[in-house]
Amino acid sequence: MATLYLEKDKKLLVATLRKLKSSKDLSLFLDDLLTEEEILDLAQRIKIAKLILEGKTYDEIAVKVGTSTSTVSKIGQIIKYGKGGLRKLLQSSMH
């Protein structure tokens, strides 16, 4: 049952994000919907993923981002075994 709601809610979220036409609108949306800490957490995950894809070591990333190697490892697992969305987005922006 929870999976059914997750899929419906994910579709709603995706549809809502697709309606945002500018970076400013997206920024305002994030500010309204998320706490500063949640925004920082998401941004940190993206930074970590980008550095992993650039070939940095987990220790280098942990120091640079100011987090634990455990957190870096979790993002590494997402890049390696996830559904590919994060990797695809970051690789397309790196080229």
C-alpha positions, 0 to 999 in steps of 0.5 A: 500500500505504501508503495502505491502512495509513493508512486502516486506522490512521486508522479505529483512531485515530478509533474510539479517540478516540470511546471517550474520554468526558471531557476528562480522559480525552482529556487523559490519552490525549494525555499517554500517546501524544504528547510534550509537543512534539507536543501543543504543535505540535498546540495551536499549529496550532489556535491559528493556525487559530482566529486565521486564521478570526477574520480576523487577518493572518499577521504578527499571528498569527506574532507572537502565537503566536511562530512564522514566517509560513511556518507560519501560511501552511501552516495557512492553506492547510489551511483553504483547501484541506484537507478541511474538518475543522479549519474545521468544528470551529473554526467550530462552536466559535466560534458 
